[in-house]
Amino acid sequence: MFTEIDRERIRQFAADITPKTWNIVLTPKEDKLEPGTLNILLSFKTSQYEVYSDGRGQTCYSDERGIEICRRMIPGGMLFMDLFDIGIDRKGKVAQIVVQLWPQYQQMKKVLLQELARVAVIRRRAWEVRAYKQAGPVVVKENLVCERNVRLTLDKALSLFTQRAIRHHGDNYLEHKMV
C-alpha cells in the first residue's frame, strides 16, 4: 500500500527526470491548464488482491511472489483538448495521460522509467499526426503497426530517462529509497 509520502516521493522522482512541459500529478485537480502542457496522472492501485488489466485488456494480477507486470500500464492513450473547450479563454491544447502503478512492484523506479518512456513514444506519435493542430478533442495511442520502430523509439526514450535519473540521482539511483 502506498502512503501519501510514498506517492509524493514517486511523483517527485518522475518530475525530476521529465521535461518542464510535463506536469506529474497525483490528482486531476493538480493539472496545469496551459498550452503545450502534458499532465501525467500517476494512478496508484490500492489492493494487492485486486485484478487489473492493461491498455490492451490483458489481465495482470498479484501472486505470492509479487506481481505479473502488465505490458501496457497506460489505459486509453493521450487525450488532447482545446483549452477553450474546457472553459479556459486561451488558444492552444493541453494533453492528459494516466500511468497506472501497483504497490507490489519491487523495482518501482525501473517500472516508472519504462512507463515514462512509453509516454514519450505516444507524445512523439501525437506530434507526428499533429494532434495539437486537429480540432476538438483527440486521443492518440501508440502506433503498434510498426512495432520495430516503436521498439527503437521506446529504447531510445528509456535510455534518455535513465540518463536523466543518473544525472539527477547518481549512478545508484535505483538504490535510493522511494517507497
Secondary structure by P-SEA (a helix, b strand, c coil): cccaaaaaaaaaaaaaccccccccccccccccccccbbbbbbcccccccbbbbccccccccccccccccccccccccbbbbccccccccccbbbbbbbbbbbccccaaaaaaaaaaaaaaaaaaaaaaacccccccbbbbcccccaaaaaaaaaaaaaaaaaaaaaaaccccccccccc
